[in-house]
Amino acid sequence: MEALNVPMADTPVVTFWEREIVDTKNYTFFTEKWEATQDDDIRHWTKFPSFSALLSQVEVGGKSLDLSNYPYIFMRWKEQYFVNVGTDWFDCSRLLPCVFLM
């Protein structure tokens, strides 16, 4: 991703992202990494109206859910690192990697 107009940066900041598509086989609604708890995950996913019909099944594990015919795709995106930000470029501590749930 290329972020434009980043404060204190003379050029756009390019970042590398990792993605996970929730299919309940390879990736579930529970992150199980990046210091996220199950409560954190439920709190985030319930912000999406399309998730509400799945909540009761997800709370009991969610691995038996069949999402293949569900009209929505759920994804998790984790910003891994900054591609073009050098240590002498500017104060990198002001840039924080992010996680997005979609």
C-alpha positions, 0 to 999 in steps of 0.5 A: 500500500502507498500512503500519501501525505504522511505527516513529516514524510517528504515522499509517500510511505509504502507498506507491505501487508499480509492478508487472511481470508476467513474460511473457518478451515485455514483461518477462523474469526479468531486471530490467535496471534498479534496479541489479539484475544478472542474478546478483541476479535469478537468486539471488532467483528461485531462492528459489521452487520453481516457478521451478526448472523454468525456470532452465536456459532463463532462464539462456540469455536466457529470451525464448523461454519460453512461460509462458501455460500455466505454472501460476504467475504471476511478478511483480516489485513495486517501491516507487516513492515514499511518498505521504503522507510529508512532509519535516517528518513524520519522518526519511524516511531510515529508510524505504527503498523495496523490491523484491519478487519473487513 
